[in-house]
């Protein structure tokens, strides 16, 4: 990455101004997470979204933020402009900002599928950082991949990484891996939610009341993930430890293998990654 200029006053915390273009779920998760961490002043957040409902939800999550009538006004005084629109709306949003970005600002794109080269062409600037977050950022348990970009000053890149780290685990990766991250951790919360729902349904089928079954399913998933994270064990090692000979777990595992759970999850991640790549060509 390039070296910052001598008069570069980029700091990790404090006077940072953010402009959000798009105020949907991901923008809300990031903005509220940044503010809750204490690393961003809610009053320093400006946002634009054409949907009144999305704007109301954003303001409820970040009460001191300012709603702006246009994307250009939301970005007008921002150090970082977070592009958080749907892929089909990205070109229009970027072209509306081209040539009108504040001097010294950087665009942080969380748009799935769109490469840095395309974003730079639409925005008419190479000061773009590509990030793939996921919705657990809302509770500071997110996973965020940030694409390497040699056009960004080291100080700016470090600033963005620091801010992102307040809402989750940050992984700096070559851009070619970002679509794969989209398929795994970007789309993963949806897959895990479906598994949680299926576990609860199984509990209900076995006789548990629905509220208890849902609590047990969520707590089991959360506890297992925490155990894997704490121990660093391979998931197969944990599975083998709880699968006693002729026991209940191995009987259930045999059913999952017979019904194709492993293959279905692998295929879901690959399908989501492929879809992210395809979005850039639409």
C-alpha positions in Angstrom: 0.0 0.0 0.0 1.1 3.5 -0.6 2.6 5.7 2.1 0.5 8.6 3.5 1.3 12.1 2.6 3.2 14.3 5.1 0.1 16.3 5.8 -2.1 13.2 6.2 -4.0 13.6 9.5 -5.7 10.2 9.5 -6.4 9.0 13.0 -7.8 5.7 14.3 -10.5 7.3 16.5 -12.1 10.6 17.3 -13.1 13.0 14.6 -14.1 10.5 12.0 -17.1 11.4 9.8 -19.1 8.6 8.0 -21.6 8.8 5.2 -23.8 5.8 4.5 -25.2 5.4 1.0 -28.0 2.9 1.8 -29.5 2.4 5.2 -30.5 -1.3 5.0 -29.7 -4.2 7.3 -25.9 -4.2 6.7 -25.6 -0.4 7.0 -27.6 -0.5 10.2 -25.5 -3.3 11.6 -22.2 -1.5 10.9 -23.3 2.0 12.0 -24.9 0.8 15.3 -22.0 -1.5 16.0 -19.4 1.3 15.4 -21.3 3.7 17.6 -21.9 1.1 20.4 -18.2 0.4 20.5 -17.4 4.0 21.3 -15.2 4.4 18.3 -17.7 6.6 16.3 -19.8 9.5 17.5 -23.4 8.9 16.3 -23.7 12.6 15.5 -20.9 12.1 12.9 -23.1 9.7 10.9 -25.0 11.0 7.8 -27.0 8.6 5.6 -29.2 8.5 2.5 -31.8 5.9 1.6 -34.8 6.5 -0.7 -36.9 4.2 1.5 -38.5 6.1 4.4 -38.9 2.8 6.3 -35.2 2.0 6.0 -34.4 5.5 7.1 -36.6 5.2 10.2 -35.0 2.0 11.2 -31.6 3.5 10.8 -32.4 6.5 12.9 -33.9 4.3 15.6 -30.6 2.4 15.8 -28.4 5.5 15.5 -30.6 8.2 17.1 -28.2 11.2 16.6 -27.5 10.4 12.9 -28.6 12.8 10.2 -30.8 11.7 7.3 -29.9 13.4 4.0 -32.1 13.9 0.9 -29.3 12.8 -1.6 -26.3 10.5 -1.6 -24.1 13.5 -2.5 -25.2 15.3 0.7 -24.7 12.2 2.8 -21.1 12.0 1.5 -20.4 15.8 1.6 -18.3 15.9 4.8 -17.4 12.3 5.2 -14.0 10.8 5.6 -15.4 7.4 4.9 -18.3 6.8 2.6 -19.9 3.4 3.1 -21.6 2.1 0.0 -24.3 -0.3 1.3 -26.8 -0.6 -1.6 -28.1 -3.6 -3.4 -25.9 -4.6 -6.4 -28.5 -3.6 -8.9 -28.5 -0.1 -7.5 -24.7 0.3 -7.2 -23.9 1.8 -10.6 -26.5 4.6 -10.2 -25.3 5.4 -6.7 -21.6 5.4 -7.7 -22.2 7.5 -10.8 -24.1 10.1 -8.7 -21.0 10.5 -6.5 -18.4 10.5 -9.3 -16.5 13.8 -9.3 -18.4 14.9 -6.2 -16.6 13.1 -3.4 -14.9 15.1 -0.7 -11.1 15.6 -1.1 -9.2 12.9 0.9 -12.3 10.7 1.3 -12.4 6.9 0.8 -15.3 4.8 -0.3 -15.9 1.6 1.6 -18.0 -0.8 -0.4 -20.0 -3.6 1.2 -21.8 -4.4 -2.0 -21.7 -8.1 -2.8 -20.0 -9.2 -6.0 -18.7 -5.9 -7.3 -14.9 -5.8 -7.8 -12.7 -2.8 -7.0 -12.0 -2.2 -10.7 -15.7 -1.8 -11.5 -16.4 0.4 -8.5 -13.4 2.6 -9.3 -14.6 3.1 -12.8 -18.1 4.1 -11.7 -16.9 6.4 -8.9 -14.0 7.9 -10.9 -11.6 7.3 -8.0 -9.3 4.5 -7.0 -9.8 5.3 -3.3 -12.1 2.4 -2.8 -11.9 -0.4 -0.2 -14.0 -3.5 -0.6 -15.3 -5.2 2.5 -17.6 -8.2 3.0 -19.2 -8.1 6.4 -22.1 -10.2 7.8 -25.0 -9.3 10.0 -23.6 -10.5 13.4 -21.7 -7.2 13.2 -24.9 -5.9 14.9 -23.9 -7.5 18.1 -20.1 -7.1 17.6 -19.7 -10.8 16.6 -19.3 -10.3 12.9 -16.9 -11.7 10.4 -15.5 -9.1 7.9 -13.1 -9.7 5.0 -11.3 -6.7 3.6 -9.7 -6.8 0.2 -6.0 -5.7 -0.2 -5.6 -2.6 -2.3 -2.3 -1.0 -3.0 -3.9 2.3 -4.0 -4.9 3.0 -0.4 -2.6 4.7 2.0 -1.4 2.5 4.8 -2.8 4.9 7.5 -6.2 4.9 5.8 -6.3 1.1 5.5 -5.3 0.7 9.1 -8.0 3.2 10.1 -10.7 1.2 8.3 -9.4 -2.1 9.7 -9.4 -0.7 13.2 -13.0 0.5 12.8 -14.2 -2.8 11.4 -12.5 -4.7 14.3 -14.8 -3.0 16.7 -17.7 -5.1 15.3 -16.1 -8.4 14.6 -13.1 -10.5 13.3 -11.4 -8.8 10.4 -9.5 -10.8 7.7 -7.3 -9.1 5.1 -7.4 -11.1 1.9 -6.6 -10.9 -1.8 -9.6 -9.6 -3.6 -10.0 -12.9 -5.6 -11.1 -14.6 -2.3 -13.8 -12.1 -1.4 -16.6 -13.9 -3.3 -15.8 -17.1 -1.5 -16.1 -15.2 1.8 -19.4 -14.0 0.6 -20.6 -17.5 0.1 -19.4 -18.7 3.5 -19.6 -16.0 6.1 -21.6 -13.4 4.2 -24.4 -15.8 3.4 -23.6 -18.2 6.3 -25.9 -16.6 8.9 -28.9 -17.5 6.7 -27.7 -21.1 6.4 -27.1 -21.3 10.2 -30.6 -19.8 10.9 -32.1 -22.5 8.8 -30.2 -25.2 10.7 -31.4 -23.6 14.0 -35.0 -23.7 12.7 -34.6 -27.3 11.7 -33.1 -28.3 15.1 -36.1 -26.6 16.8 -38.5 -28.4 14.5 -36.9 -31.7 15.4 -37.3 -30.9 19.0 -41.0 -30.2 18.5 -41.4 -33.4 16.6 -39.8 -35.2 19.5 -42.3 -33.6 22.0 -40.7 -30.4 23.2 -42.7 -27.1 23.4 -41.9 -24.8 20.6 -40.4 -21.9 22.7 -38.1 -24.4 24.6 -37.1 -26.2 21.4 -36.0 -22.9 19.9 -34.0 -21.8 23.0 -32.3 -25.2 23.1 -31.4 -25.0 19.4 -30.0 -21.5 19.5 -28.1 -22.2 22.8 -26.7 -25.5 21.4 -25.4 -23.8 18.2 -23.9 -20.8 20.1 -22.2 -23.1 22.7 -20.8 -25.4 20.1 -19.4 -22.5 18.0 -17.9 -21.0 21.2 -16.3 -24.4 22.1 -14.8 -24.8 18.6 -13.4 -21.2 18.8 -12.0 -21.6 22.3 -10.3 -25.0 21.6 -9.3 -24.5 18.0 -10.2 -28.2 17.4 -11.3 -29.4 14.0 -15.1 -29.8 13.9 -14.6 -33.5 13.2 -12.8 -34.0 16.5 -15.7 -32.6 18.5 -18.1 -34.7 16.5 -16.1 -37.8 17.2 -15.9 -37.1 20.9 -19.7 -36.9 21.3 -20.5 -39.8 19.0 -20.4 -42.8 21.4 -20.6 -46.4 20.0 -24.2 -47.3 19.2 -25.3 -44.1 20.9 -27.8 -41.4 20.1 -25.5 -38.9 18.4 -24.1 -41.5 15.9 -27.6 -42.6 15.1 -28.5 -39.0 14.2 -25.2 -38.4 12.3 -25.9 -41.5 10.2 -29.3 -40.0 9.3 -27.7 -36.6 8.4 -25.2 -38.4 6.1 -27.9 -40.4 4.5 -30.0 -37.3 3.9 -27.1 -35.4 2.4 -26.6 -32.5 4.9 -22.9 -32.2 4.3 -23.2 -32.1 0.6 -26.1 -29.7 0.8 -24.2 -27.2 2.9 -21.1 -27.4 0.7 -23.2 -26.8 -2.3 -25.0 -23.9 -0.7 -21.8 -22.1 0.1 -20.5 -22.6 -3.5 -23.8 -21.5 -5.0 -23.7 -18.3 -3.0 -20.1 -17.6 -4.0 -20.9 -18.2 -7.6 -23.9 -15.9 -7.4 -21.6 -13.2 -5.9 -19.3 -13.5 -8.9 -22.2 -13.4 -11.3 -23.5 -10.2 -9.9 -20.5 -8.3 -11.3 -21.4 -9.4 -14.8 -25.1 -8.3 -14.8 
